[in-house]
Amino acid sequence: MNKLTHFNESGAAHMVDVGDKPATQRVAVAEGYISMRPETLSLIMGGSHSKGDVLGIARIAAIMASKRTADLIPLCHPIAISYVGVDLEPEPNCSRVRCEATVKTAGATGVEMEALTAVQVGLLTIYDMCKAVDRGMSIESVRLLEKSGGKSGAWVRNDVET
């Protein structure tokens, strides 16, 4: 692919016409991290945060955000999502939480933006719930890990760090 698809011949931004594309099974997986002070992560892991289940609320926020992606990203198509899975894993050795979102659909356009949006909003929710005790948290390395389906087929990131 050698051109940006969201611009027409005269350079104006437009929504890509996917009306003639066949519906295929599509999956996207994205990840990201939020780093914090060890004490903040201990509050989250111990369930002793005054705002409640931080990771549970972040998971729901991420799922909800994936379904609202077209409302947030101007040229995204509203799509019927068939599945959203969000895993939030504390990593005490790095003092961070890893968020991974998997989004699926059967449609004419992919779900990469939905997976990336889910990760971002999940991590932002953690920040919002914990900012009173740790304003120095940092959201990092949000990226697509893999996608499948559609004309371009499968793609897998080959530089994944652990």
Order of alpha helices (4+ residues) and beta strands (2+ residues): beta-alpha-alpha-alpha-beta-beta-alpha-beta-beta
